[in-house]
């Protein structure tokens, strides 16, 4: 079976901590919203690591979607520029 979660992280823990200075208030609000919605579920697991994993995964998905959108846009632009 294909494991969608089997990937190699491209950022180290140390690098993530170094990049914390680039976070925005919006990032914090999004993380808080995710946490608040998660608390509404009937899941009994409320550990910090569990919630951070959910937020990490949401960030991965956001990044993947941004890259796909960028590629799609780039492909459309290159196709229209062809003669």
PEQUI-V639610 format. One record per backbone hydrogen bond with DSSP energy under -1.0 kcal/mol. CO is the residue of the C=O (numbers start at 0). NH is the residue of the N-H. If there is no record, write none. Layout:
co-><CO:CO>
nh-><NH:NH>
//
This chain:
co-><2:4:11:12:13:14:18:19:23:24:25:26:27:28:29:30:31:32:33:34:37:46:47:48:49:50:51:52:53:54:55:56:57:58:59:60:61:62:63:64:65:66:67:68:69:70:71:72:73:74:75:76>
nh-><5:6:15:16:17:18:21:22:27:28:29:30:31:32:33:34:35:36:37:38:40:50:51:52:53:54:55:56:57:58:59:60:61:62:63:64:65:66:67:68:69:70:71:72:73:74:75:76:77:78:79:80>
//
